[in-house]
């Protein structure tokens, strides 16, 4: 598993047409709006113009908050009472990204974000399959036969664009007294004047059974709570939060959200967590763009994310996929109710989600005492595995099987690992895997054991479902605890690990080890957690040459790309500053020869379905013949960023990125330092400007002035960028090591880059690092450098210091040998 101002969320009613915020990249937004971080607005995310949602720290009074809003030259436009957040205007002289970053600098701001817009996820089509084929596919009729005669109705909230309450197949199952319009509670909604999305969803869940009319809903024991959050074709996040909160507070046990966006909203996450805390199951559609990107709310923790399949148990061609999809259900040619007493076929993850929501309602009708985690685990673990064995990125746990789920609903315990309350009953888990378990009763203790066949570096991570204060303890084979020590050798008590993730990074000998999970407070509502074990792993991205390696990098990171950055294959000078622009454009960097467009590169551009090419460098490195091939033969929009020299080209690239107050400054006549800092610079939106050792070229000075740069980060020691140059730069700071390899490691230390995963490239050539730097940034990972056949001491040291366990090697064995890889994995 993954209340109200004017923040507009384009509700992606996961039905008709490609997900309206198509291809918006949540990754650049997900963790970027908490205070202390830099926010970068994804150009594809839709939001309401002129306003943001901001939440101040709880200790601030209303008067202080009002004063602070005025100090930002903003006006309060509303309040989301349920989560104590404010909607404020964006000052006229600022854009929304600039204003959010200004807010995030205030330590009293908990988070700030756009008011995202949400849309539905559906794809209307003519009928081509039998009516309601999907009910037998998920074995709903078999499940109905297991319901006890006295089963109580379960309230399911359809948070959507309204429901036709007079439809003959729905009216007996509608809670009219709880028909809520979150957009304007004083105005009634006439769902017959909408596109009918909410009416379709309601019919899938709860159309009346055995009434000799129309169709049957998934659950015969259900009452529908219709909640409208749409204003036309869009729904604001504030209204969506209000709708969810209303459902929770008025007795809903299941909430269906056949809508979404690619932007991560913190206010919506609060509403989802509120539902979880009140033991309400939330089900959401994964999206209809056939891409591996998380949509929200589906990808939040505590939400069941649903992808779509067809009647052959194949992934629906529109369905999103990826690690955040939990389960799949039929979503093609789904027959359901429509406004004005009609019925229709429809496609989309919007149709798959209510099938799962209906299944959740069936489980609760069978066993009303089930918790959110129990319902989720039953649905996921009883599903039919229709993909690669185990959980996969296409089908999640599998395709919904309601009959199988109902078999265990009456006696189910959500923790399959019980009984494991002692060393002697510890359950074996596999190193390099992840399991979900639960402390399901007061004073419960869980023991697991893992066996190492050889000495190994490992990481053990405990992640509570919410922010409970769980404790993870590690014991050796003799059941002696392995104590954590701080830098002074003093044991670390649990006061250092109050709430959130607990983690051990250890170097262990071969043998058996025990992991113990406890709750010191015994006060959690559900106590579910994820326990993950890691060991060193690696992948290699490589082609037969630098062109093909660049293509492989592109294929690894992009299914499609609107824009491609094109650089010369045999010279780093012009492309040195290109990674931040490529990241901003969500564009891979590909390489070409000078006089002709390399065949592998051309093929990759076509695969990406690119529309725009940005050439970095002048006609001396990439000729007009290549440009004409792109323009005339491939019908692409081509922009060239090429100055008279490398410094001028870097200036043009920086200008194309837009204004920022910080720039990275690197030596322009060698590549390692600039490429090592590239992922960090890219993620933070900092351009890379180039200098000579003892002088600042005129083009660089001009760029610093025109862009209004107030801070600079120098990469490399005085041997490449002198103190004389440093003194001429605005507010300079320097990151350097004794050589290119140690400089790359110092970047990680100084800016505290995450090292859950790292990319490794040769430090002796630029091509692999250049193309790989953008992929590293896309995955929020740093770039380390190595010698081809020897692992530098600095690179080894940072690997051990940070206990880096996941390496992606850029280039073939000629660039980074297997010997080096073996050393990294030790």
PyMOL commands that set and color helices and strands:
alter all, ss='L'
color gray80, all
select helices_A, chain A and resi 26-28+62-71+96-104+133-137+140-144+171-173+176-178+191-193+197-206+237-249+266-277+349-366+372-381+402-409+494-497+546-557+575-584+599-608+624-633+646-657+672-684+698-706+723-728+740-751+767-778+793-801+818-825
alter helices_A, ss='H'
color red, helices_A
select strands_A, chain A and resi 47-56+76-80+85-89+109-120+154-160+180-181+222-228+235-236+254-257+259-260+281-285+304-309+327-330+334-338+342-346+427-428+434-438+445-452+456-464+470-475+502-508+511-519+528-535+537-541+563-568+589-592+612-616+637-641+662-667+687-691+711-715+732-735+758-762+782-786+806-810
alter strands_A, ss='S'
color yellow, strands_A
deselect
rebuild
show_as cartoon
